[in-house]
Amino acid sequence: MSANGQQGASVEQLYRELTDADPVSGDAGNQSKEVVNAVTDQLFPGRRFRFDEELVKNSLDELLLVLVAMRDGDTHGKGLMEDLSQVFDARLSPGTVYPRLHELEADDLLEMHELVRTKEYRIDDDEDTRTRIEDAMQQHLALGFVFYSALDEL
């Protein structure tokens, strides 16, 4: 059981197990890139790993929540799109990203603050956001282990 009483590992526990590091420390501006690089380096040593853009798009809601949580301010849509491009090598259009941000806001997971020329996003409900990310993590891990186990049969 995790610290919050649910079965399974938390995102932080999984990260620490994979990298022996704490995902909430370090420079907030590059934090998401550092986390992704540390995880992919640990999982695929000596190999360059590239995310499939369609899989990134299918997990876009959870990735946006993670990116907003890891950024220290400057969480406008353009900056999040830059993160998606730099960190996950996914070049998604504003017509893909902005509607998802608006839906996350409508779901009360993100809070939007209108600034002079842009909108800035923050996590609105930590607990619901954490639950949503943990659920997505468990689904992806389970599928990954199913694929890994199936390799023995091929």
C-alpha positions as CSV (number, residue, x, y, z in Angstrom):
1,M,0.0,0.0,0.0
2,S,1.1,3.5,-0.7
3,A,1.3,6.3,1.9
4,N,-2.2,7.5,1.0
5,G,-3.7,4.1,1.7
6,Q,-4.2,2.9,-1.9
7,Q,-2.6,-0.1,-3.3
8,G,0.3,0.4,-5.8
9,A,3.2,2.7,-5.9
10,S,3.0,6.5,-6.1
11,V,4.7,8.4,-8.9
12,E,7.4,9.5,-6.4
13,Q,8.0,6.0,-5.2
14,L,8.3,4.7,-8.7
15,Y,10.7,7.5,-9.7
16,R,12.9,6.9,-6.7
17,E,13.0,3.2,-7.4
18,L,14.0,3.8,-11.0
19,T,16.5,6.6,-10.4
20,D,17.4,6.8,-6.7
21,A,16.4,10.4,-6.8
22,D,13.7,12.8,-5.8
23,P,11.6,14.2,-8.7
24,V,10.6,17.4,-6.8
25,S,14.1,18.7,-6.4
26,G,16.2,20.6,-8.9
27,D,15.7,23.5,-11.3
28,A,12.0,23.9,-11.9
29,G,12.5,25.3,-15.4
30,N,14.2,22.1,-16.6
31,Q,12.7,19.7,-14.1
32,S,10.4,17.8,-16.5
33,K,13.3,17.3,-19.0
34,E,15.6,16.1,-16.2
35,V,13.0,13.7,-14.9
36,V,12.3,12.3,-18.4
37,N,16.0,12.0,-19.2
38,A,16.8,10.3,-15.9
39,V,14.0,7.7,-16.3
40,T,14.7,6.9,-20.0
41,D,18.5,6.7,-19.3
42,Q,17.8,4.3,-16.4
43,L,15.3,2.2,-18.5
44,F,17.3,2.2,-21.7
45,P,21.0,2.7,-20.9
46,G,23.2,3.6,-23.8
47,R,20.2,4.0,-26.1
48,R,18.4,7.1,-27.3
49,F,14.7,6.7,-26.5
50,R,12.1,8.6,-28.4
51,F,8.4,8.9,-27.4
52,D,5.8,8.0,-30.0
53,E,3.8,11.2,-30.7
54,E,0.5,9.3,-30.9
55,L,1.0,7.8,-27.4
56,V,1.9,11.3,-26.1
57,K,-1.3,12.6,-27.6
58,N,-3.3,9.7,-26.0
59,S,-1.9,10.6,-22.6
60,L,-2.0,14.4,-23.1
61,D,-4.3,15.2,-20.2
62,E,-2.1,13.5,-17.7
63,L,1.1,14.9,-19.3
64,L,-0.2,18.4,-19.1
65,L,-1.1,17.9,-15.4
66,V,2.5,16.6,-14.8
67,L,4.1,19.5,-16.7
68,V,2.0,22.1,-14.9
69,A,2.8,20.5,-11.5
70,M,6.5,20.5,-12.3
71,R,6.8,24.1,-13.6
72,D,7.4,27.0,-11.3
73,G,5.2,29.6,-12.8
74,D,5.1,30.5,-16.5
75,T,2.6,27.8,-17.1
76,H,1.0,29.3,-20.2
77,G,-0.1,27.1,-23.1
78,K,2.8,28.1,-25.3
79,G,5.3,27.1,-22.6
80,L,3.6,23.8,-22.1
81,M,3.6,23.2,-25.9
82,E,7.4,23.9,-25.9
83,D,7.8,21.4,-23.0
84,L,5.9,18.8,-25.0
85,S,8.1,19.4,-28.0
86,Q,11.4,19.5,-26.1
87,V,10.8,16.8,-23.5
88,F,8.6,14.3,-25.4
89,D,9.5,15.3,-29.0
90,A,5.8,15.8,-29.7
91,R,4.8,18.7,-31.9
92,L,1.2,19.2,-31.1
93,S,-0.9,22.0,-32.5
94,P,-2.6,24.7,-30.3
95,G,-5.9,23.1,-31.5
96,T,-4.9,19.9,-29.7
97,V,-3.4,21.4,-26.5
98,Y,-5.6,24.3,-25.7
99,P,-8.9,22.4,-25.7
100,R,-7.4,19.8,-23.3
101,L,-6.2,22.6,-21.0
102,H,-9.8,24.1,-21.0
103,E,-11.3,20.6,-20.3
104,L,-8.9,20.1,-17.4
105,E,-10.0,23.5,-16.1
106,A,-13.6,22.5,-16.5
107,D,-12.9,19.3,-14.6
108,D,-11.5,21.5,-11.7
109,L,-8.1,19.9,-12.1
110,L,-6.5,23.1,-13.3
111,E,-7.0,26.7,-12.3
112,M,-6.6,29.3,-14.9
113,H,-5.5,32.9,-14.2
114,E,-5.9,35.5,-17.0
115,L,-2.9,37.7,-17.3
116,V,-2.5,40.7,-19.6
117,R,-1.7,38.8,-22.8
118,T,-1.9,35.1,-21.8
119,K,-3.5,32.6,-19.4
120,E,-1.5,30.9,-16.7
121,Y,-2.4,27.5,-15.4
122,R,-2.0,25.9,-11.9
123,I,-3.1,22.7,-10.3
124,D,-6.5,23.3,-8.7
125,D,-7.1,20.0,-7.0
126,D,-4.0,18.2,-5.8
127,E,-5.7,15.0,-4.7
128,D,-7.8,14.5,-7.8
129,T,-4.8,15.3,-10.0
130,R,-2.6,12.9,-8.1
131,T,-5.3,10.2,-8.5
132,R,-5.7,10.8,-12.2
133,I,-1.9,10.6,-12.8
134,E,-1.5,7.5,-10.6
135,D,-4.4,5.7,-12.5
136,A,-2.8,6.5,-15.8
137,M,0.6,5.4,-14.5
138,Q,-0.8,2.1,-13.4
139,Q,-2.5,1.5,-16.7
140,H,0.7,2.2,-18.7
141,L,2.8,0.1,-16.4
142,A,0.4,-2.8,-16.6
143,L,0.4,-2.7,-20.4
144,G,4.1,-2.4,-20.5
145,F,4.6,-5.5,-18.4
146,V,2.0,-7.4,-20.5
147,F,4.0,-6.5,-23.6
148,Y,7.3,-7.4,-21.8
149,S,5.9,-10.8,-20.8
150,A,4.6,-11.5,-24.2
151,L,8.1,-11.1,-25.7
152,D,9.0,-14.4,-24.2
153,E,6.3,-16.0,-26.3
154,L,7.6,-14.6,-29.6
